[in-house]
Structure formats: C-alpha cells, structure tokens
Amino acid sequence: MSFATYYMHLIFGRIPSLMNSDVILYILPALTISILFLSLKIMFFKTPKLRKVK
C-alpha cells in the first residue's frame, strides 16, 4: 500500500457512511481533472502581465 493510499484511507475513513465508498472513486478523479484544468487555464490563458526590464 502506498503512502497516498494509506493517507486517503485515514482521511476518507472518518467520513460518515452517508457517502458510499464507490462515490469516492468518482469524486477524486473529477476533482483531480478540475484542478488540473483550472491550473492550465490560469497558466496559459490568464497569464500575468510582465513588466519590461529597464
């Protein structure tokens, strides 16, 4: 078991059983893809305006 899997079990093990464990399999990839998309959007489409060096 990897460290990431171990810590995910610790984190999600404390969530009450309102959420089924199968729901986590859908939420985590969607969350990862959305964070990746937002970071790429910020990097390439909303780049900060750089000042010219004097």
C-alpha positions in Angstrom: 0.0 0.0 0.0 1.4 3.4 -1.0 1.6 6.4 1.4 -1.0 8.2 -0.7 -3.4 5.3 -0.4 -2.8 4.9 3.3 -3.5 8.6 4.0 -6.6 8.5 1.8 -7.9 5.6 3.9 -7.3 7.7 7.0 -9.0 10.8 5.6 -12.0 9.1 4.0 -12.4 6.5 6.7 -13.5 9.3 9.1 -16.3 10.4 6.7 -19.6 9.1 7.9 -21.2 6.3 5.9 -23.5 8.8 4.2 -21.2 8.6 1.2 -20.7 5.2 -0.3 -17.1 4.2 -0.9 -17.9 3.9 -4.7 -18.8 7.6 -4.7 -15.2 8.5 -3.8 -14.0 6.7 -6.9 -16.0 9.1 -9.0 -15.3 12.3 -6.9 -11.5 12.0 -6.7 -10.7 11.8 -10.5 -13.3 14.5 -11.2 -11.6 16.7 -8.6 -8.2 16.0 -9.9 -9.2 16.8 -13.5 -10.9 20.0 -12.5 -7.8 21.2 -10.5 -5.6 20.3 -13.5 -7.9 22.2 -15.9 -8.1 25.2 -13.7 -4.3 25.4 -13.3 -3.7 25.0 -17.0 -6.3 27.7 -17.6 -4.5 30.1 -15.2 -1.1 29.3 -16.7 -1.9 29.7 -20.3 -5.0 31.9 -20.7 -4.8 34.3 -17.7 -1.0 34.9 -17.6 0.1 37.8 -15.5 1.3 40.9 -17.4 5.0 41.2 -17.1 6.8 44.5 -16.9 9.6 45.3 -19.2 13.1 45.4 -17.7 14.6 48.9 -17.8 
